[in-house]
Amino acid sequence: MSHKHISLLSAIFHDPVSGNIHWREIESLLHHLGATIKPAHGARFHVVLNDVECFLHHPHQGNVCDKNLVKYLREFLVRAGVSPSSEAGNA
């Protein structure tokens, strides 16, 4: 895993939650982890990673994700078995 992706995972799991994570970075990370991302209705995207599904919403104003989306993404990654420590070992 690239240093960029490891840094992004750390930012997603860092407290307090970051409000400065860009949608494009999240998409790149999810693709790198092997997720499938398909457009759903409107600004929603259907994401499947390690047989775990969720819907993520593209930010409406700009491309910076709000803190609630980052928290939801964090919960999804945990359910899918992804954490900064698990992925750092795969670098």
C-alpha positions, 0 to 999 in steps of 0.5 A, spaced: 500 500 500 502 506 498 504 511 503 499 516 500 493 511 502 496 509 509 496 516 510 489 517 508 487 511 512 490 514 518 486 520 517 480 516 516 481 513 523 484 519 527 480 522 532 477 528 532 474 526 525 478 530 519 473 535 515 478 535 510 478 529 506 477 529 499 472 524 495 477 523 490 482 520 495 476 516 498 475 513 491 482 511 490 483 508 496 477 504 496 479 501 489 486 500 491 483 496 497 479 492 491 472 495 492 467 495 487 464 502 486 457 503 482 453 509 481 446 509 484 441 514 485 443 521 485 449 522 489 449 515 492 454 510 490 454 503 492 460 500 495 462 493 496 468 491 499 470 484 502 462 482 501 460 488 506 456 493 502 454 500 503 452 506 500 456 513 500 454 520 498 458 524 494 459 531 497 454 536 494 458 542 495 465 541 492 469 535 493 471 535 501 467 530 505 464 532 511 465 529 518 459 525 518 461 521 511 468 520 514 465 517 520 460 512 516 466 510 512 470 509 518 464 504 520 464 501 513 471 499 513 471 496 520 466 492 518 469 490 512 476 488 516 480 494 514 484 498 519 490 502 519 494 497 522 492 491 518 493 495 512 500 497 514 502 490 515 500 489 507 505 495 505 
